[in-house]
């Protein structure tokens, strides 16, 4: 984890995006990776990669990616709140994230 930019205010409504960024928990400052995610039927989807954060500097994560694992733990059916508890940690700690990305040429089926 790097000193990610973020917000001290985390939305509480289930359809609101969650920011895995800098937050205060009690009297301790914790950091995330700099992702704004939303809950979808497919899982937690990246809505935005915040510029200047660890996720941004990594260069591999894109809007639309679906979070599948955090530190080897499957989070496919987890809530935003539960996943943020895994992603947030002390500044300087590392976290491993695994995503799924839809192929660019994959066609959508509409009924």
Secondary structure, DSSP 8 states (H G I E B T S, - for coil): -------S----STTS-EEES-EEETTEEEB---EEEEEETTEEEEEEE-TTSHHHHH----TT-EEEEETTEE-TT--HHHHHHHH-BSTT----EEEE---TT------
